[in-house]
Amino acid sequence: MTAQVARRLLLALPGVLAIAAGGYFPGLVSSPFIGVAGVWLYLRLRRATRPRGVDLRVPESA
């Protein structure tokens, strides 16, 4: 493996290389949980802001 290829791998796959070397890459373990929490928060905010059948239109003048 040439140095150039190794350098590209280090830039492209640091998490995979950290696991292969038995090391720790910050965020590698927690990122899936943060992603799930983000989707959960998005769905809750969307549900909280959806219309609930209340007519909010301004009545027209007679």
Secondary structure by P-SEA (a helix, b strand, c coil): ccaaaaaaaaaccaaaaaaaaccccccccaaaaaaaaaaaaaaaaaaaaccccccccccccc
